[in-house]
Amino acid sequence: MLGIHVGTLVHIAAATLGLSAIVLSSALAFTAIKVAGAVYLVGLGLWTIFARRAERDVALGGERNLRRAFAQGVVVNVLNPKTALFFLAFLPQFVDADAEHAVPQIAFLGLLFALLGLVTDSLWALAAGTAGGILRGSRRFVRTQRYVTGGVYVGLGVATALAGSPDEGG
């Protein structure tokens, strides 16, 4: 969850500096980010499905690599062109065009968005962590979860790859 929000901060900085507009106005840049994100998600999904981790270790609450989870969250969100599109298309609607400086407004609104997301996502993470602790005790769930999670990653990667360019409205 924290990795996702660090990735959001990257998009906020890009929007504030006008870099999101450059990426979204360049079909090549947009496609490169979209393809990189899609490849990463599909790869992560296939790795999850085919990894030979001992399910027994996972079921017993095996060691978690928090640095790796954090880094994955950052990469997934930074490579998400839809997030850049959100900050380019949605956020400016709330900026006062008559104001002297739009940059501080964009930065403030972006940080407010990130803060609200951090609070709500934290609540979801606490709920999911509690439910996960209970579900990890079930070997059947752990076995099924690997395929469901991997399938979701692959599906998200394919959806990302098939998403249209910003000028197509997709």
MODELLER restraints for C-alpha pairs under 7 A, 6 or more apart:
rsr = mdl.restraints
at = mdl.atoms
rsr.add(forms.Gaussian(group=physical.xy_distance, feature=features.Distance(at['CA:1:A'], at['CA:73:A']), mean=6.74, stdev=0.5))
rsr.add(forms.Gaussian(group=physical.xy_distance, feature=features.Distance(at['CA:1:A'], at['CA:121:A']), mean=6.81, stdev=0.5))
rsr.add(forms.Gaussian(group=physical.xy_distance, feature=features.Distance(at['CA:2:A'], at['CA:70:A']), mean=6.45, stdev=0.5))
rsr.add(forms.Gaussian(group=physical.xy_distance, feature=features.Distance(at['CA:3:A'], at['CA:70:A']), mean=4.37, stdev=0.5))
rsr.add(forms.Gaussian(group=physical.xy_distance, feature=features.Distance(at['CA:3:A'], at['CA:71:A']), mean=6.07, stdev=0.5))
rsr.add(forms.Gaussian(group=physical.xy_distance, feature=features.Distance(at['CA:3:A'], at['CA:72:A']), mean=6.96, stdev=0.5))
rsr.add(forms.Gaussian(group=physical.xy_distance, feature=features.Distance(at['CA:3:A'], at['CA:73:A']), mean=4.15, stdev=0.5))
rsr.add(forms.Gaussian(group=physical.xy_distance, feature=features.Distance(at['CA:3:A'], at['CA:74:A']), mean=4.40, stdev=0.5))
rsr.add(forms.Gaussian(group=physical.xy_distance, feature=features.Distance(at['CA:4:A'], at['CA:73:A']), mean=4.47, stdev=0.5))
rsr.add(forms.Gaussian(group=physical.xy_distance, feature=features.Distance(at['CA:4:A'], at['CA:74:A']), mean=5.10, stdev=0.5))
rsr.add(forms.Gaussian(group=physical.xy_distance, feature=features.Distance(at['CA:4:A'], at['CA:77:A']), mean=5.54, stdev=0.5))
rsr.add(forms.Gaussian(group=physical.xy_distance, feature=features.Distance(at['CA:5:A'], at['CA:114:A']), mean=6.52, stdev=0.5))
rsr.add(forms.Gaussian(group=physical.xy_distance, feature=features.Distance(at['CA:5:A'], at['CA:118:A']), mean=6.88, stdev=0.5))
rsr.add(forms.Gaussian(group=physical.xy_distance, feature=features.Distance(at['CA:6:A'], at['CA:74:A']), mean=5.93, stdev=0.5))
rsr.add(forms.Gaussian(group=physical.xy_distance, feature=features.Distance(at['CA:7:A'], at['CA:74:A']), mean=4.51, stdev=0.5))
rsr.add(forms.Gaussian(group=physical.xy_distance, feature=features.Distance(at['CA:7:A'], at['CA:75:A']), mean=6.95, stdev=0.5))
rsr.add(forms.Gaussian(group=physical.xy_distance, feature=features.Distance(at['CA:7:A'], at['CA:77:A']), mean=4.94, stdev=0.5))
rsr.add(forms.Gaussian(group=physical.xy_distance, feature=features.Distance(at['CA:7:A'], at['CA:78:A']), mean=4.90, stdev=0.5))
rsr.add(forms.Gaussian(group=physical.xy_distance, feature=features.Distance(at['CA:8:A'], at['CA:77:A']), mean=6.56, stdev=0.5))
rsr.add(forms.Gaussian(group=physical.xy_distance, feature=features.Distance(at['CA:8:A'], at['CA:114:A']), mean=6.79, stdev=0.5))
rsr.add(forms.Gaussian(group=physical.xy_distance, feature=features.Distance(at['CA:10:A'], at['CA:78:A']), mean=6.74, stdev=0.5))
rsr.add(forms.Gaussian(group=physical.xy_distance, feature=features.Distance(at['CA:11:A'], at['CA:78:A']), mean=6.91, stdev=0.5))
rsr.add(forms.Gaussian(group=physical.xy_distance, feature=features.Distance(at['CA:11:A'], at['CA:84:A']), mean=5.90, stdev=0.5))
rsr.add(forms.Gaussian(group=physical.xy_distance, feature=features.Distance(at['CA:12:A'], at['CA:87:A']), mean=6.95, stdev=0.5))
rsr.add(forms.Gaussian(group=physical.xy_distance, feature=features.Distance(at['CA:12:A'], at['CA:107:A']), mean=6.62, stdev=0.5))
rsr.add(forms.Gaussian(group=physical.xy_distance, feature=features.Distance(at['CA:12:A'], at['CA:110:A']), mean=5.53, stdev=0.5))
rsr.add(forms.Gaussian(group=physical.xy_distance, feature=features.Distance(at['CA:14:A'], at['CA:20:A']), mean=5.42, stdev=0.5))
rsr.add(forms.Gaussian(group=physical.xy_distance, feature=features.Distance(at['CA:15:A'], at['CA:87:A']), mean=6.19, stdev=0.5))
rsr.add(forms.Gaussian(group=physical.xy_distance, feature=features.Distance(at['CA:15:A'], at['CA:88:A']), mean=6.27, stdev=0.5))
rsr.add(forms.Gaussian(group=physical.xy_distance, feature=features.Distance(at['CA:16:A'], at['CA:103:A']), mean=5.63, stdev=0.5))
rsr.add(forms.Gaussian(group=physical.xy_distance, feature=features.Distance(at['CA:16:A'], at['CA:106:A']), mean=5.87, stdev=0.5))
rsr.add(forms.Gaussian(group=physical.xy_distance, feature=features.Distance(at['CA:16:A'], at['CA:107:A']), mean=5.78, stdev=0.5))
rsr.add(forms.Gaussian(group=physical.xy_distance, feature=features.Distance(at['CA:20:A'], at['CA:84:A']), mean=5.85, stdev=0.5))
rsr.add(forms.Gaussian(group=physical.xy_distance, feature=features.Distance(at['CA:20:A'], at['CA:88:A']), mean=6.26, stdev=0.5))
rsr.add(forms.Gaussian(group=physical.xy_distance, feature=features.Distance(at['CA:21:A'], at['CA:88:A']), mean=6.42, stdev=0.5))
rsr.add(forms.Gaussian(group=physical.xy_distance, feature=features.Distance(at['CA:23:A'], at['CA:29:A']), mean=5.35, stdev=0.5))
rsr.add(forms.Gaussian(group=physical.xy_distance, feature=features.Distance(at['CA:23:A'], at['CA:30:A']), mean=5.58, stdev=0.5))
rsr.add(forms.Gaussian(group=physical.xy_distance, feature=features.Distance(at['CA:24:A'], at['CA:30:A']), mean=5.72, stdev=0.5))
rsr.add(forms.Gaussian(group=physical.xy_distance, feature=features.Distance(at['CA:24:A'], at['CA:166:A']), mean=6.45, stdev=0.5))
rsr.add(forms.Gaussian(group=physical.xy_distance, feature=features.Distance(at['CA:30:A'], at['CA:81:A']), mean=6.90, stdev=0.5))
rsr.add(forms.Gaussian(group=physical.xy_distance, feature=features.Distance(at['CA:33:A'], at['CA:79:A']), mean=5.69, stdev=0.5))
rsr.add(forms.Gaussian(group=physical.xy_distance, feature=features.Distance(at['CA:33:A'], at['CA:81:A']), mean=6.51, stdev=0.5))
rsr.add(forms.Gaussian(group=physical.xy_distance, feature=features.Distance(at['CA:34:A'], at['CA:79:A']), mean=6.86, stdev=0.5))
rsr.add(forms.Gaussian(group=physical.xy_distance, feature=features.Distance(at['CA:34:A'], at['CA:80:A']), mean=6.81, stdev=0.5))
rsr.add(forms.Gaussian(group=physical.xy_distance, feature=features.Distance(at['CA:34:A'], at['CA:81:A']), mean=5.99, stdev=0.5))
rsr.add(forms.Gaussian(group=physical.xy_distance, feature=features.Distance(at['CA:34:A'], at['CA:160:A']), mean=6.40, stdev=0.5))
rsr.add(forms.Gaussian(group=physical.xy_distance, feature=features.Distance(at['CA:34:A'], at['CA:161:A']), mean=6.30, stdev=0.5))
rsr.add(forms.Gaussian(group=physical.xy_distance, feature=features.Distance(at['CA:35:A'], at['CA:161:A']), mean=5.95, stdev=0.5))
rsr.add(forms.Gaussian(group=physical.xy_distance, feature=features.Distance(at['CA:36:A'], at['CA:79:A']), mean=6.73, stdev=0.5))
rsr.add(forms.Gaussian(group=physical.xy_distance, feature=features.Distance(at['CA:37:A'], at['CA:76:A']), mean=6.66, stdev=0.5))
rsr.add(forms.Gaussian(group=physical.xy_distance, feature=features.Distance(at['CA:37:A'], at['CA:79:A']), mean=4.83, stdev=0.5))
rsr.add(forms.Gaussian(group=physical.xy_distance, feature=features.Distance(at['CA:37:A'], at['CA:80:A']), mean=6.12, stdev=0.5))
rsr.add(forms.Gaussian(group=physical.xy_distance, feature=features.Distance(at['CA:38:A'], at['CA:157:A']), mean=4.10, stdev=0.5))
rsr.add(forms.Gaussian(group=physical.xy_distance, feature=features.Distance(at['CA:38:A'], at['CA:158:A']), mean=6.36, stdev=0.5))
rsr.add(forms.Gaussian(group=physical.xy_distance, feature=features.Distance(at['CA:38:A'], at['CA:160:A']), mean=5.42, stdev=0.5))
rsr.add(forms.Gaussian(group=physical.xy_distance, feature=features.Distance(at['CA:38:A'], at['CA:161:A']), mean=5.37, stdev=0.5))
rsr.add(forms.Gaussian(group=physical.xy_distance, feature=features.Distance(at['CA:39:A'], at['CA:157:A']), mean=6.57, stdev=0.5))
rsr.add(forms.Gaussian(group=physical.xy_distance, feature=features.Distance(at['CA:41:A'], at['CA:153:A']), mean=5.38, stdev=0.5))
rsr.add(forms.Gaussian(group=physical.xy_distance, feature=features.Distance(at['CA:41:A'], at['CA:154:A']), mean=6.07, stdev=0.5))
rsr.add(forms.Gaussian(group=physical.xy_distance, feature=features.Distance(at['CA:41:A'], at['CA:156:A']), mean=6.75, stdev=0.5))
rsr.add(forms.Gaussian(group=physical.xy_distance, feature=features.Distance(at['CA:41:A'], at['CA:157:A']), mean=4.77, stdev=0.5))
rsr.add(forms.Gaussian(group=physical.xy_distance, feature=features.Distance(at['CA:42:A'], at['CA:153:A']), mean=5.97, stdev=0.5))
rsr.add(forms.Gaussian(group=physical.xy_distance, feature=features.Distance(at['CA:42:A'], at['CA:154:A']), mean=4.29, stdev=0.5))
rsr.add(forms.Gaussian(group=physical.xy_distance, feature=features.Distance(at['CA:42:A'], at['CA:157:A']), mean=4.99, stdev=0.5))
rsr.add(forms.Gaussian(group=physical.xy_distance, feature=features.Distance(at['CA:44:A'], at['CA:153:A']), mean=6.61, stdev=0.5))
rsr.add(forms.Gaussian(group=physical.xy_distance, feature=features.Distance(at['CA:45:A'], at['CA:150:A']), mean=3.88, stdev=0.5))
rsr.add(forms.Gaussian(group=physical.xy_distance, feature=features.Distance(at['CA:45:A'], at['CA:151:A']), mean=6.16, stdev=0.5))
rsr.add(forms.Gaussian(group=physical.xy_distance, feature=features.Distance(at['CA:45:A'], at['CA:153:A']), mean=4.54, stdev=0.5))
rsr.add(forms.Gaussian(group=physical.xy_distance, feature=features.Distance(at['CA:45:A'], at['CA:154:A']), mean=4.95, stdev=0.5))
rsr.add(forms.Gaussian(group=physical.xy_distance, feature=features.Distance(at['CA:46:A'], at['CA:150:A']), mean=6.03, stdev=0.5))
rsr.add(forms.Gaussian(group=physical.xy_distance, feature=features.Distance(at['CA:46:A'], at['CA:154:A']), mean=6.98, stdev=0.5))
rsr.add(forms.Gaussian(group=physical.xy_distance, feature=features.Distance(at['CA:48:A'], at['CA:146:A']), mean=6.23, stdev=0.5))
rsr.add(forms.Gaussian(group=physical.xy_distance, feature=features.Distance(at['CA:48:A'], at['CA:150:A']), mean=5.05, stdev=0.5))
rsr.add(forms.Gaussian(group=physical.xy_distance, feature=features.Distance(at['CA:49:A'], at['CA:146:A']), mean=5.80, stdev=0.5))
rsr.add(forms.Gaussian(group=physical.xy_distance, feature=features.Distance(at['CA:49:A'], at['CA:147:A']), mean=5.34, stdev=0.5))
rsr.add(forms.Gaussian(group=physical.xy_distance, feature=features.Distance(at['CA:49:A'], at['CA:150:A']), mean=5.07, stdev=0.5))
rsr.add(forms.Gaussian(group=physical.xy_distance, feature=features.Distance(at['CA:55:A'], at['CA:142:A']), mean=6.72, stdev=0.5))
rsr.add(forms.Gaussian(group=physical.xy_distance, feature=features.Distance(at['CA:55:A'], at['CA:143:A']), mean=6.67, stdev=0.5))
rsr.add(forms.Gaussian(group=physical.xy_distance, feature=features.Distance(at['CA:59:A'], at['CA:136:A']), mean=4.75, stdev=0.5))
rsr.add(forms.Gaussian(group=physical.xy_distance, feature=features.Distance(at['CA:59:A'], at['CA:137:A']), mean=5.55, stdev=0.5))
rsr.add(forms.Gaussian(group=physical.xy_distance, feature=features.Distance(at['CA:59:A'], at['CA:138:A']), mean=6.77, stdev=0.5))
rsr.add(forms.Gaussian(group=physical.xy_distance, feature=features.Distance(at['CA:59:A'], at['CA:139:A']), mean=5.99, stdev=0.5))
rsr.add(forms.Gaussian(group=physical.xy_distance, feature=features.Distance(at['CA:59:A'], at['CA:142:A']), mean=6.18, stdev=0.5))
rsr.add(forms.Gaussian(group=physical.xy_distance, feature=features.Distance(at['CA:60:A'], at['CA:136:A']), mean=6.92, stdev=0.5))
rsr.add(forms.Gaussian(group=physical.xy_distance, feature=features.Distance(at['CA:60:A'], at['CA:137:A']), mean=6.70, stdev=0.5))
rsr.add(forms.Gaussian(group=physical.xy_distance, feature=features.Distance(at['CA:61:A'], at['CA:136:A']), mean=6.90, stdev=0.5))
rsr.add(forms.Gaussian(group=physical.xy_distance, feature=features.Distance(at['CA:91:A'], at['CA:106:A']), mean=6.96, stdev=0.5))
rsr.add(forms.Gaussian(group=physical.xy_distance, feature=features.Distance(at['CA:92:A'], at['CA:106:A']), mean=7.00, stdev=0.5))
rsr.add(forms.Gaussian(group=physical.xy_distance, feature=features.Distance(at['CA:95:A'], at['CA:102:A']), mean=6.53, stdev=0.5))
rsr.add(forms.Gaussian(group=physical.xy_distance, feature=features.Distance(at['CA:95:A'], at['CA:105:A']), mean=6.14, stdev=0.5))
rsr.add(forms.Gaussian(group=physical.xy_distance, feature=features.Distance(at['CA:95:A'], at['CA:106:A']), mean=6.70, stdev=0.5))
rsr.add(forms.Gaussian(group=physical.xy_distance, feature=features.Distance(at['CA:135:A'], at['CA:141:A']), mean=6.52, stdev=0.5))
rsr.add(forms.Gaussian(group=physical.xy_distance, feature=features.Distance(at['CA:136:A'], at['CA:142:A']), mean=6.05, stdev=0.5))
rsr.add(forms.Gaussian(group=physical.xy_distance, feature=features.Distance(at['CA:163:A'], at['CA:170:A']), mean=5.75, stdev=0.5))
rsr.add(forms.Gaussian(group=physical.xy_distance, feature=features.Distance(at['CA:164:A'], at['CA:170:A']), mean=4.33, stdev=0.5))
